[in-house]
């Protein structure tokens, strides 16, 4: 993907996942401003990871989120809002609630993380608008920041989208061969994958095309393609120019045998452990 050096343009030309990927892989620090009509969102980055996001029209107020989670009462929220209104130095609501012992910093971190995640998930559905990245510029000093992996944000946001049109646009050529992406600029990617995503990603080896992966996958074809589209949009797999190896009946039998053994291994594991762990965290390291 090629983009102007000052990182600005139209979303119609570059999708939000592509823009976020570029910032992450370049380990950039600064602010990404995104506008659609009268809606403006600011996303702050440090070394390629999201540390904060602000968009009044896209997210709930912090106090409302704390109340919905049962962390504070309606009375406590109203008291904090009244103190904020009277504060000469315009103290932030979270700072006021911590000072009055309504919440602790762990409560605040959890809710702010949820707030920023929901904001980013909503952005992934934007099809129009403009963006500009302000290198090493942070418009405000936030009382608390988070540390979100761009890959995880894209994956979770896309898990909420179940449209085959997205799959067809993302994977127009099912005979293409992909491989696991290498980490860039020395950046380590902390990616959380579900079990079915792990199983599909394990089949992406730089030799099989998407049709072959669908045949080997334990998931249905449409579901396998949806997972592959998510992995591609998150930048976890990338197209390779290496020549696709010609399959042979003997190799197919070996692959089927290995897939069967792997499936037997997964089935033999305690189901309780699989059910409780909604995601599997791993470190995707640089590959050759």
ABEGO torsion letter per residue (X at the ends): XBBBAAGBEBAAABBAAAAAAAAAAAGBBEBBBBBBEABBBBBBBBGGBBABBBBAAABBBAAAAAAAAGABBAAAAAAAAAAAAABAAGBBAAAAAAAAGABBAAAAAAAAAAAAAAAAAAAAABABEBBBBBBGBBABBBABBBBBBAAAAAAAAAAABBBAAAAAAABABAABBBBBBBBBGGBBBBBBBBAAAAAAAAABAGABBAAAAAAABABBAAAAAAAAAAAAAAGABBBBABBBBBBBAAAAAAAAAAAAAAAAAAAABBAAAAAABABBBBBBBBBX
